[in-house]
Amino acid sequence: MKKFVAFVFLGAVVLVGSWVVTAASRQEVLPLGSAAPSFAFATARGQATFRHSRRGRTLLILFHSQCAHCTYEFDTLDPQLDRLAGTELVLLTMEDSLNMAAIESRWPRLARSEQVTWGTVDRDVFAYHFGTVMTPALFLFDATGKLAGKWLGETKLELLLEPGHMGNGTGCATPQAATCGAEQPVLPTRRTITQHQ
């Protein structure tokens, strides 16, 4: 019996060690300084292509409507949207649909602002370009289209406002923890957006 337990323990150590080595050697999908990726997503007006703003910064946020950390981000951003003047916001979800009436009810400034685009994106497409499907995930691109900062989990608005700040996600050192964001489940691929009537 002792030999069996020792064998199982050794096997577990080998598996964990292999996972750690693989994770450490995996190349980062979108390191700081990378060019903004181009990919398609759906909006209330139809298909759109993600491109960084040439007039200023672009902040992309991946969110989920049931994510408490995402609602914290939007609750913080909505009343202070004017502090992000010169920054275009692209707010994307991997959910099957996006209820704009509910969004407008809770975050009226974010819902109505010309500087904000809401949409849905395919999970695999987002993971391919950004290497994560955790929410909230924030990616800040400068006016040249280079990735200037990225954060997983709740992020203070002050970090986004710092000029030249190179966010590295240290505010969420353990992204799997419930306090830092949530891995989102695989969702159906059909994408629709419910418009406000």
C-alpha positions as protocol buffer text, in pm:
chain_id: "A"
residue {
  index: 1
  type: MET
  ca { x: 0 y: 0 z: 0 }
}
residue {
  index: 2
  type: LYS
  ca { x: 283 y: 241 z: 85 }
}
residue {
  index: 3
  type: LYS
  ca { x: 441 y: 178 z: -257 }
}
residue {
  index: 4
  type: PHE
  ca { x: 111 y: 256 z: -429 }
}
residue {
  index: 5
  type: VAL
  ca { x: 67 y: 583 z: -237 }
}
residue {
  index: 6
  type: ALA
  ca { x: 428 y: 681 z: -314 }
}
residue {
  index: 7
  type: PHE
  ca { x: 374 y: 601 z: -682 }
}
residue {
  index: 8
  type: VAL
  ca { x: 55 y: 813 z: -696 }
}
residue {
  index: 9
  type: PHE
  ca { x: 230 y: 1100 z: -515 }
}
residue {
  index: 10
  type: LEU
  ca { x: 528 y: 1084 z: -752 }
}
residue {
  index: 11
  type: GLY
  ca { x: 294 y: 1081 z: -1051 }
}
residue {
  index: 12
  type: ALA
  ca { x: 111 y: 1388 z: -919 }
}
residue {
  index: 13
  type: VAL
  ca { x: 442 y: 1572 z: -866 }
}
residue {
  index: 14
  type: VAL
  ca { x: 551 y: 1490 z: -1222 }
}
residue {
  index: 15
  type: LEU
  ca { x: 219 y: 1612 z: -1367 }
}
residue {
  index: 16
  type: VAL
  ca { x: 226 y: 1939 z: -1171 }
}
residue {
  index: 17
  type: GLY
  ca { x: 592 y: 1993 z: -1261 }
}
residue {
  index: 18
  type: SER
  ca { x: 517 y: 1936 z: -1630 }
}
residue {
  index: 19
  type: TRP
  ca { x: 229 y: 2183 z: -1619 }
}
residue {
  index: 20
  type: VAL
  ca { x: 447 y: 2449 z: -1450 }
}
residue {
  index: 21
  type: VAL
  ca { x: 727 y: 2405 z: -1706 }
}
residue {
  index: 22
  type: THR
  ca { x: 479 y: 2419 z: -1997 }
}
residue {
  index: 23
  type: ALA
  ca { x: 306 y: 2729 z: -1860 }
}
residue {
  index: 24
  type: ALA
  ca { x: 637 y: 2906 z: -1799 }
}
residue {
  index: 25
  type: SER
  ca { x: 772 y: 2831 z: -2146 }
}
residue {
  index: 26
  type: ARG
  ca { x: 451 y: 2928 z: -2328 }
}
residue {
  index: 27
  type: GLN
  ca { x: 501 y: 3245 z: -2531 }
}
residue {
  index: 28
  type: GLU
  ca { x: 281 y: 3536 z: -2430 }
}
residue {
  index: 29
  type: VAL
  ca { x: 9 y: 3590 z: -2691 }
}
residue {
  index: 30
  type: LEU
  ca { x: -1 y: 3972 z: -2678 }
}
residue {
  index: 31
  type: PRO
  ca { x: 298 y: 4120 z: -2493 }
}
residue {
  index: 32
  type: LEU
  ca { x: 319 y: 4490 z: -2410 }
}
residue {
  index: 33
  type: GLY
  ca { x: 426 y: 4691 z: -2714 }
}
residue {
  index: 34
  type: SER
  ca { x: 243 y: 4459 z: -2956 }
}
residue {
  index: 35
  type: ALA
  ca { x: 42 y: 4606 z: -3243 }
}
residue {
  index: 36
  type: ALA
  ca { x: -336 y: 4609 z: -3196 }
}
residue {
  index: 37
  type: PRO
  ca { x: -491 y: 4300 z: -3355 }
}
residue {
  index: 38
  type: SER
  ca { x: -763 y: 4328 z: -3618 }
}
residue {
  index: 39
  type: PHE
  ca { x: -1067 y: 4103 z: -3578 }
}
residue {
  index: 40
  type: ALA
  ca { x: -1441 y: 4104 z: -3647 }
}
residue {
  index: 41
  type: PHE
  ca { x: -1714 y: 4141 z: -3387 }
}
residue {
  index: 42
  type: ALA
  ca { x: -2088 y: 4208 z: -3393 }
}
residue {
  index: 43
  type: THR
  ca { x: -2255 y: 4534 z: -3290 }
}
residue {
  index: 44
  type: ALA
  ca { x: -2616 y: 4655 z: -3290 }
}
residue {
  index: 45
  type: ARG
  ca { x: -2547 y: 4803 z: -3636 }
}
residue {
  index: 46
  type: GLY
  ca { x: -2393 y: 4486 z: -3780 }
}
residue {
  index: 47
  type: GLN
  ca { x: -2040 y: 4354 z: -3819 }
}
residue {
  index: 48
  type: ALA
  ca { x: -1747 y: 4572 z: -3717 }
}
residue {
  index: 49
  type: THR
  ca { x: -1370 y: 4535 z: -3718 }
}
residue {
  index: 50
  type: PHE
  ca { x: -1159 y: 4619 z: -3416 }
}
residue {
  index: 51
  type: ARG
  ca { x: -900 y: 4885 z: -3494 }
}
residue {
  index: 52
  type: HIS
  ca { x: -723 y: 5123 z: -3260 }
}
residue {
  index: 53
  type: SER
  ca { x: -824 y: 5488 z: -3264 }
}
residue {
  index: 54
  type: ARG
  ca { x: -590 y: 5714 z: -3459 }
}
residue {
  index: 55
  type: ARG
  ca { x: -711 y: 6014 z: -3259 }
}
residue {
  index: 56
  type: GLY
  ca { x: -608 y: 5887 z: -2917 }
}
residue {
  index: 57
  type: ARG
  ca { x: -604 y: 5582 z: -2695 }
}
residue {
  index: 58
  type: THR
  ca { x: -829 y: 5277 z: -2728 }
}
residue {
  index: 59
  type: LEU
  ca { x: -948 y: 5080 z: -2426 }
}
residue {
  index: 60
  type: LEU
  ca { x: -1088 y: 4734 z: -2496 }
}
residue {
  index: 61
  type: ILE
  ca { x: -1271 y: 4559 z: -2212 }
}
residue {
  index: 62
  type: LEU
  ca { x: -1387 y: 4198 z: -2224 }
}
residue {
  index: 63
  type: PHE
  ca { x: -1683 y: 4155 z: -1990 }
}
residue {
  index: 64
  type: HIS
  ca { x: -1968 y: 3923 z: -1894 }
}
residue {
  index: 65
  type: SER
  ca { x: -2306 y: 4045 z: -1769 }
}
residue {
  index: 66
  type: GLN
  ca { x: -2299 y: 3806 z: -1472 }
}
residue {
  index: 67
  type: CYS
  ca { x: -1946 y: 3904 z: -1364 }
}
residue {
  index: 68
  type: ALA
  ca { x: -1953 y: 4119 z: -1049 }
}
residue {
  index: 69
  type: HIS
  ca { x: -1605 y: 4251 z: -1124 }
}
residue {
  index: 70
  type: CYS
  ca { x: -1721 y: 4367 z: -1468 }
}
residue {
  index: 71
  type: THR
  ca { x: -2018 y: 4554 z: -1325 }
}
residue {
  index: 72
  type: TYR
  ca { x: -1776 y: 4719 z: -1081 }
}
residue {
  index: 73
  type: GLU
  ca { x: -1569 y: 4842 z: -1377 }
}
residue {
  index: 74
  type: PHE
  ca { x: -1873 y: 4983 z: -1557 }
}
residue {
  index: 75
  type: ASP
  ca { x: -2019 y: 5131 z: -1236 }
}
residue {
  index: 76
  type: THR
  ca { x: -1688 y: 5315 z: -1196 }
}
residue {
  index: 77
  type: LEU
  ca { x: -1651 y: 5419 z: -1561 }
}
residue {
  index: 78
  type: ASP
  ca { x: -2006 y: 5538 z: -1627 }
}
residue {
  index: 79
  type: PRO
  ca { x: -2013 y: 5847 z: -1400 }
}
residue {
  index: 80
  type: GLN
  ca { x: -1650 y: 5934 z: -1481 }
}
residue {
  index: 81
  type: LEU
  ca { x: -1653 y: 5882 z: -1856 }
}
residue {
  index: 82
  type: ASP
  ca { x: -1547 y: 6242 z: -1915 }
}
residue {
  index: 83
  type: ARG
  ca { x: -1215 y: 6160 z: -1745 }
}
residue {
  index: 84
  type: LEU
  ca { x: -1143 y: 5930 z: -2039 }
}
residue {
  index: 85
  type: ALA
  ca { x: -1176 y: 6204 z: -2301 }
}
residue {
  index: 86
  type: GLY
  ca { x: -960 y: 6114 z: -2599 }
}
residue {
  index: 87
  type: THR
  ca { x: -1000 y: 5741 z: -2531 }
}
residue {
  index: 88
  type: GLU
  ca { x: -1230 y: 5523 z: -2739 }
}
residue {
  index: 89
  type: LEU
  ca { x: -1385 y: 5232 z: -2551 }
}
residue {
  index: 90
  type: VAL
  ca { x: -1472 y: 4897 z: -2709 }
}
residue {
  index: 91
  type: LEU
  ca { x: -1675 y: 4683 z: -2467 }
}
residue {
  index: 92
  type: LEU
  ca { x: -1705 y: 4322 z: -2581 }
}
residue {
  index: 93
  type: THR
  ca { x: -1874 y: 4013 z: -2443 }
}
residue {
  index: 94
  type: MET
  ca { x: -1869 y: 3650 z: -2552 }
}
residue {
  index: 95
  type: GLU
  ca { x: -2230 y: 3606 z: -2445 }
}
residue {
  index: 96
  type: ASP
  ca { x: -2493 y: 3490 z: -2690 }
}
residue {
  index: 97
  type: SER
  ca { x: -2668 y: 3827 z: -2683 }
}
residue {
  index: 98
  type: LEU
  ca { x: -2626 y: 4178 z: -2554 }
}
residue {
  index: 99
  type: ASN
  ca { x: -2928 y: 4348 z: -2399 }
}
residue {
  index: 100
  type: MET
  ca { x: -2877 y: 4716 z: -2477 }
}
residue {
  index: 101
  type: ALA
  ca { x: -3197 y: 4818 z: -2294 }
}
residue {
  index: 102
  type: ALA
  ca { x: -3062 y: 4675 z: -1967 }
}
residue {
  index: 103
  type: ILE
  ca { x: -2720 y: 4831 z: -2033 }
}
residue {
  index: 104
  type: GLU
  ca { x: -2874 y: 5173 z: -2097 }
}
residue {
  index: 105
  type: SER
  ca { x: -3079 y: 5146 z: -1781 }
}
residue {
  index: 106
  type: ARG
  ca { x: -2774 y: 5076 z: -1562 }
}
residue {
  index: 107
  type: TRP
  ca { x: -2496 y: 5264 z: -1746 }
}
residue {
  index: 108
  type: PRO
  ca { x: -2666 y: 5540 z: -1949 }
}
residue {
  index: 109
  type: ARG
  ca { x: -2350 y: 5737 z: -2028 }
}
residue {
  index: 110
  type: LEU
  ca { x: -2161 y: 5430 z: -2150 }
}
residue {
  index: 111
  type: ALA
  ca { x: -2464 y: 5320 z: -2353 }
}
residue {
  index: 112
  type: ARG
  ca { x: -2517 y: 5655 z: -2528 }
}
residue {
  index: 113
  type: SER
  ca { x: -2165 y: 5790 z: -2571 }
}
residue {
  index: 114
  type: GLU
  ca { x: -2020 y: 5819 z: -2921 }
}
residue {
  index: 115
  type: GLN
  ca { x: -1681 y: 5715 z: -2783 }
}
residue {
  index: 116
  type: VAL
  ca { x: -1814 y: 5373 z: -2672 }
}
residue {
  index: 117
  type: THR
  ca { x: -1883 y: 5069 z: -2893 }
}
residue {
  index: 118
  type: TRP
  ca { x: -2064 y: 4766 z: -2749 }
}
residue {
  index: 119
  type: GLY
  ca { x: -2045 y: 4426 z: -2914 }
}
residue {
  index: 120
  type: THR
  ca { x: -2017 y: 4049 z: -2900 }
}
residue {
  index: 121
  type: VAL
  ca { x: -1715 y: 3849 z: -3005 }
}
residue {
  index: 122
  type: ASP
  ca { x: -1652 y: 3481 z: -3063 }
}
residue {
  index: 123
  type: ARG
  ca { x: -1468 y: 3321 z: -2770 }
}
residue {
  index: 124
  type: ASP
  ca { x: -1209 y: 3148 z: -2990 }
}
residue {
  index: 125
  type: VAL
  ca { x: -1140 y: 3464 z: -3188 }
}
residue {
  index: 126
  type: PHE
  ca { x: -1079 y: 3666 z: -2872 }
}
residue {
  index: 127
  type: ALA
  ca { x: -861 y: 3397 z: -2713 }
}
residue {
  index: 128
  type: TYR
  ca { x: -654 y: 3370 z: -3032 }
}
residue {
  index: 129
  type: HIS
  ca { x: -572 y: 3741 z: -3037 }
}
residue {
  index: 130
  type: PHE
  ca { x: -552 y: 3816 z: -2664 }
}
residue {
  index: 131
  type: GLY
  ca { x: -467 y: 3484 z: -2499 }
}
residue {
  index: 132
  type: THR
  ca { x: -738 y: 3509 z: -2235 }
}
residue {
  index: 133
  type: VAL
  ca { x: -1114 y: 3472 z: -2192 }
}
residue {
  index: 134
  type: MET
  ca { x: -1118 y: 3594 z: -1834 }
}
residue {
  index: 135
  type: THR
  ca { x: -1344 y: 3882 z: -1734 }
}
residue {
  index: 136
  type: PRO
  ca { x: -1289 y: 4160 z: -1686 }
}
residue {
  index: 137
  type: ALA
  ca { x: -984 y: 4186 z: -1910 }
}
residue {
  index: 138
  type: LEU
  ca { x: -867 y: 4535 z: -2006 }
}
residue {
  index: 139
  type: PHE
  ca { x: -631 y: 4619 z: -2292 }
}
residue {
  index: 140
  type: LEU
  ca { x: -513 y: 4977 z: -2348 }
}
residue {
  index: 141
  type: PHE
  ca { x: -368 y: 5074 z: -2688 }
}
residue {
  index: 142
  type: ASP
  ca { x: -192 y: 5405 z: -2747 }
}
residue {
  index: 143
  type: ALA
  ca { x: -252 y: 5634 z: -3047 }
}
residue {
  index: 144
  type: THR
  ca { x: 10 y: 5444 z: -3250 }
}
residue {
  index: 145
  type: GLY
  ca { x: -179 y: 5118 z: -3195 }
}
residue {
  index: 146
  type: LYS
  ca { x: 72 y: 4965 z: -2954 }
}
residue {
  index: 147
  type: LEU
  ca { x: -42 y: 4780 z: -2643 }
}
residue {
  index: 148
  type: ALA
  ca { x: 42 y: 5016 z: -2356 }
}
residue {
  index: 149
  type: GLY
  ca { x: -125 y: 4829 z: -2071 }
}
residue {
  index: 150
  type: LYS
  ca { x: -324 y: 4519 z: -1985 }
}
residue {
  index: 151
  type: TRP
  ca { x: -497 y: 4408 z: -1671 }
}
residue {
  index: 152
  type: LEU
  ca { x: -700 y: 4103 z: -1563 }
}
residue {
  index: 153
  type: GLY
  ca { x: -957 y: 4166 z: -1294 }
}
residue {
  index: 154
  type: GLU
  ca { x: -1089 y: 4482 z: -1132 }
}
residue {
  index: 155
  type: THR
  ca { x: -876 y: 4779 z: -1230 }
}
residue {
  index: 156
  type: LYS
  ca { x: -876 y: 5125 z: -1076 }
}
residue {
  index: 157
  type: LEU
  ca { x: -961 y: 5407 z: -1315 }
}
residue {
  index: 158
  type: GLU
  ca { x: -648 y: 5594 z: -1202 }
}
residue {
  index: 159
  type: LEU
  ca { x: -429 y: 5324 z: -1362 }
}
residue {
  index: 160
  type: LEU
  ca { x: -600 y: 5380 z: -1695 }
}
residue {
  index: 161
  type: LEU
  ca { x: -554 y: 5756 z: -1668 }
}
residue {
  index: 162
  type: GLU
  ca { x: -180 y: 5754 z: -1600 }
}
residue {
  index: 163
  type: PRO
  ca { x: -3 y: 5885 z: -1911 }
}
residue {
  index: 164
  type: GLY
  ca { x: 244 y: 5635 z: -2049 }
}
residue {
  index: 165
  type: HIS
  ca { x: 156 y: 5377 z: -1783 }
}
residue {
  index: 166
  type: MET
  ca { x: 257 y: 5027 z: -1887 }
}
residue {
  index: 167
  type: GLY
  ca { x: 10 y: 4810 z: -1700 }
}
residue {
  index: 168
  type: ASN
  ca { x: 126 y: 4455 z: -1655 }
}
residue {
  index: 169
  type: GLY
  ca { x: -164 y: 4301 z: -1473 }
}
residue {
  index: 170
  type: THR
  ca { x: 9 y: 4307 z: -1134 }
}
residue {
  index: 171
  type: GLY
  ca { x: -318 y: 4421 z: -979 }
}
residue {
  index: 172
  type: CYS
  ca { x: -432 y: 4066 z: -1046 }
}
residue {
  index: 173
  type: ALA
  ca { x: -129 y: 3853 z: -971 }
}
residue {
  index: 174
  type: THR
  ca { x: -344 y: 3541 z: -943 }
}
residue {
  index: 175
  type: PRO
  ca { x: -601 y: 3576 z: -1223 }
}
residue {
  index: 176
  type: GLN
  ca { x: -771 y: 3246 z: -1142 }
}
residue {
  index: 177
  type: ALA
  ca { x: -879 y: 3378 z: -802 }
}
residue {
  index: 178
  type: ALA
  ca { x: -1240 y: 3485 z: -766 }
}
residue {
  index: 179
  type: THR
  ca { x: -1132 y: 3833 z: -661 }
}
residue {
  index: 180
  type: CYS
  ca { x: -943 y: 3888 z: -982 }
}
residue {
  index: 181
  type: GLY
  ca { x: -1182 y: 3786 z: -1253 }
}
residue {
  index: 182
  type: ALA
  ca { x: -1355 y: 3480 z: -1381 }
}
residue {
  index: 183
  type: GLU
  ca { x: -1285 y: 3231 z: -1657 }
}
residue {
  index: 184
  type: GLN
  ca { x: -1594 y: 3235 z: -1874 }
}
residue {
  index: 185
  type: PRO
  ca { x: -1761 y: 2914 z: -1993 }
}
residue {
  index: 186
  type: VAL
  ca { x: -1784 y: 2814 z: -2356 }
}
residue {
  index: 187
  type: LEU
  ca { x: -2096 y: 2976 z: -2497 }
}
residue {
  index: 188
  type: PRO
  ca { x: -2299 y: 2911 z: -2812 }
}
residue {
  index: 189
  type: THR
  ca { x: -2153 y: 3063 z: -3126 }
}
residue {
  index: 190
  type: ARG
  ca { x: -2474 y: 3235 z: -3240 }
}
residue {
  index: 191
  type: ARG
  ca { x: -2434 y: 3609 z: -3173 }
}
residue {
  index: 192
  type: THR
  ca { x: -2719 y: 3856 z: -3149 }
}
residue {
  index: 193
  type: ILE
  ca { x: -2760 y: 4197 z: -2995 }
}
residue {
  index: 194
  type: THR
  ca { x: -3093 y: 4307 z: -2854 }
}
residue {
  index: 195
  type: GLN
  ca { x: -3152 y: 4669 z: -2941 }
}
residue {
  index: 196
  type: HIS
  ca { x: -3332 y: 4912 z: -2716 }
}
residue {
  index: 197
  type: GLN
  ca { x: -3688 y: 4959 z: -2839 }
}
